[in-house]
Amino acid sequence: MKRRILFLIVALSLACGVLAGCSGDEPKEASNDTYATQTRTSSLEYSIYMNKQITVFANQVNTRVTAVNSLKRSNYSDEADLAKNCVKILKETRDEVDTTYPSEGQDENRLKTLQVMDTTINDVENYIKDLEDDKDISGYAEVFLNDFNELTGMANLYNR
């Protein structure tokens, strides 16, 4: 009798685990045509998601523009560290976009957006290098404004 009860408890526990989705599988890394998400989202959901991710990029770039303009008038000793944190945020955001399955018909726009994100990350990394090498960084305000314009242009692709 006790064995039956113990067997029933174990069986119910396993069934609950399976029904609750406790498989322990981690999302896959994106590579070519595989995504961490399993299904395409609706156009509206993907539009909202992409605009949120692009906004993260735009806000970070806008902050760097302000920093460049402020550095022309004063010296921020921690700007390189702040910019490094910016790169960390940008890379995390870009990786999320890379592994999210786009909605139907958004594959090409997703690739274009990833390209703009990569360019932005590269520009911020060059900015950090020039900061650390004590080079003139005044031209980066224009570079970051161009990145900002590209990013907001990408956001418009998802507002159809």
Residue, then its C-alpha position, 0 to 999 in steps of 0.5 A: m500500500k505504501r509503495r502504491i502511494l509513493f509510486l502515485i506521488v512520484a508519478l504525479s510529481l513527474a506529470c506536474g513537471v511535464l505539464a508545467g513545462c519544466s524541461g530545463d532546456e535553455p534557449k539556443e544561440a541564434s545562428n543563421d536560421t535558428y532563434a531563441t524564440q520558437t515562433r514568430t510573433s505578430s506584426l504588432e508585437y514585433s513592432i513594439y519589441m523592435n521599437k523598444q530595442i531601438t529606443v535603448f540604442a537611441n537613448q544610449v547614443n543620445t547620451r554619448v552625444t551629450a557627453v561629447n558636447s560636455l567634454k568639449r567644455s570640461n573633462y569627465s574622468d569617468e566618461a570612458d567607463l560610462a561609454k564601456n557600460c554603454v557598449k555592454i548595454l548595446k551588445e546585450t540589446r543587439d544579442e536579444v534582437d539577434t535571437t528573437y524570431p521576427s514576425e512574418g515579412q520582417d526578416e530583411n528589416r531585422l538584418k538591416t537593423l542589426q547592421v545599424m546596431d553593429t555600426t553604432i556599437n563599433d562607433v562607440e568602441n572607437y570613441i572609447k579607444d580615442l578617449e583612452d588614447d587622449k585623442d580629439i573626440s569632438g567629431y563623435a557628436e556628429v557620428f553619434l547623431n548620424d547613428f541616432n538618425e539611422l536608428t530612428g529610421m530603422a524604427n520607422l520600418y516597424n511602424r507600418 
